[in-house]
Amino acid sequence: DIIIKMINNGIPGIKIHEKQTKSILLGAAKCGTTTLASWLGRHPDVYLIYNKESTFWSRDNYRGWEWYERQHLRNYFGEKYILDATAINLMLGFNSTRISMSNDDIKYIVLIREPFARAYSHWSMMNSWRPGRVKSDFIDAMIDCFRNYKIDPYPTEAEYVPYMEPKGELYINPFIDGSMYANNILRYKDYKNFIVIPTSQIRNRFNDLL
């Protein structure tokens, strides 16, 4: 997921609070969010958070906003935009409530690509990152996904955390659910504030889109 948090009149040294969030850009995993984050992070008005991604929304929300500041805003000098490129956020149902409640006027952008191409890229990453957590054959992995598919596999944090443990459960639903773009967007009560951009347009019309 890409997240941009726009802070009005950023000043070096100011305290940044969750309620100041003005816009959030979510990018579906394996849809070019890392590339876009890198490009945007070079802009003088954009601050890319330390480590690019954060577990704040998914499982460290209880730590509070000051924890987020200490972990990810250590080199912030008042840039107008704070960029958090946590691509997984789009597909986590419980995150939609947390993010939406952080501010009443959030704007979103979502990157998408051809669904099966995205699923294959996600499977390939997980197969190399944590061997044994997915079927070694992509077709077999997808068959498992369809057999075990749930409309919302992660309604709460408790359902999500086991999948992130090094020796946790078998990865099944992310390959399908991560490609269910409309379903993921509709979990947000303010989904009408979304702009959806195909990855192909990022490659071919980058300057126009910016």
N, C-alpha and C positions, 0 to 999 in steps of 0.2 A: 502495500500500500503505500503512494506519495502523499505526504501531508504538508501543506504550507500553512503556517500560522502567521497571520498578518497582524503586526503590532503597530498601532497608530503612534506616530511621532517617537520612534524608538530613540532612546538616549543611553549612552554607555553607562553601565552601572545600575540602571533601574531594575526594580524587581518586576519580573514578568509573571503574570498570573493567568491561570486557566481561563478565567472569564474574559480575558482580553483577546481570545482567539476570534478572528474575523473570517478566516477562510481555511478550508481543509481540502487538499487535493489527494484523493485516494487512487492508487494505481493497482490494478489486479496483479498478483504475483506472476512473474515471468512475462510481463508485457512491456518491458522497457523502462521500468521505474528507476532502476539504478542509473541508466544512461541519462534519462531526463534530469534526475537529481544532480548528477555530475555537471551537466550543462548549466542548469539553473544556479548551482552553487558557485559558479564563477562570476555571477553578476554581483556588482558591488552592493546592491540593495538586498541581497539574499544571504542568509546565514544557514548553511547546511549543518544540522546538529552533529555533535561528536558521535562517531560510529554509525552515522547515517540512519540507523533504525533504533527503535526503542520498544521495550516490553511494557511501557507505562500503561497503555490502554488495555493490553491483553491480560497481564497478570501482576503488574506492580502498581496498579491504580491506588491501592490502599496506602501506599507510601507517601502520597501527597505530592502536590505540585512542586514544592521545594526540592524534593528528591529528583524530579525531572530536571530542574534547573542545575543542580549539582552534577548530575550525570551527563547532561547533553548540551548545556549552554555555557560551558566553562570558558569558551573563547568568544562569547557573544559581545559585540561592541556597538550595539544599537542599530543594527541593520533593520530595514523596514519589514522584511519578510524573514520568518524562521521556517526552514524547510526540514520536515521530518519525513523520511522516505521509508516508512514501514508498510511494505506492500501487502502483508498478510491481513491488515486490518479490514479490508473490504469484505472478506468472506467470514469474519467472526461475528455472528449475530449479536452476541452480548455487547460487543464493542459499539454497535450502532447507537445504542442507548447512551453509553458513556460519552461518546463523542458529541452526539446531538445535544445532550444536556449541558455540555461545557459552555455553550453559547447559543443564543437564540437566532443569530444571523450568520450562520456558517454557509459558505459556498464550497462546492465540491467539484473536482475534476477526476474522471476515471479513465485510465488507459485500458484498452481491450485489444485482443487479437483473435484470430480464428480459434474457436474453442478447443478443438482437438490438438492443434499445434501448441496451444498454451498448456494443455494437459500433458502432452508428451514432454515438453520442456520441464514442467514441474516434476514429473516422474523421473526423468533423467537426472535432475539435480538431487532428488532424494535418494535415488539408487546409488549414486556415487558418494553422497554425503554420509548416509547411514545404511550401508549394505545390510540386507536381511530385514529391513523394516518395510520393504516393498517387494512385490513379486519381481523376479529378475527379468521377466519378459513383459513388455509393455501391454500386449494384448491380454495376457492373463491378469495383469494389474487392473486393466479397465473392466474386464469381466467381473472381477471382485467388486469394483466400484459400483457397477450397475446392480449387482446382486444385493449390496448392502447400502444402497443409496438412501439418504434421508434428506428431506427438504432443508432442514436446519440442523446439521450435525453438531454444532457448537452453540446451543442456546445459552449456556452458562460457562463461566470460566472453568468449572469443575470438569466439564466434558472435553475442554480443549487442552488443559495442562498435560494429561498423560501422553498426548501425541508429541509433545515437545521434549519429553525426557529421553535421554540417550538410549535407554533400554525399554522404552514404552511400547505402546500398542502398535499393531501393524497400520501403516499409512494406507487408508482406503479412500475416504470421502474427499480429501482435498483436491484430487485430480479432476473430479466431476464438479464438485461444489465451487471450486475456484473459477470455473468457466461459466457458471450460471450467473452471468453479469446482471441481468434484469432482476433476478430473485434477490441477489445481494443488495442491489441498490434500493429495492422496495422495502427492505428492512428499516431503512432510515425514514423517520417521520417527515423529514424535510427533503425527500428525494427529488422534488421539483427543482431544487437548487443545484442539481447535478449537470455537469457538462461531460459528455462522453466522447473520447477521441480515439479512433483506431490507431494502432501502432504504426501502420503504414503511412499515416499522415504526419506522424512525428518525423519519419525518415524523409518524406518527400516535400513537406510544407512546413518545416521547422520554424523558419523566420516568420511566416505568415501567422502561425499558431501563437507564437510568443507575442 
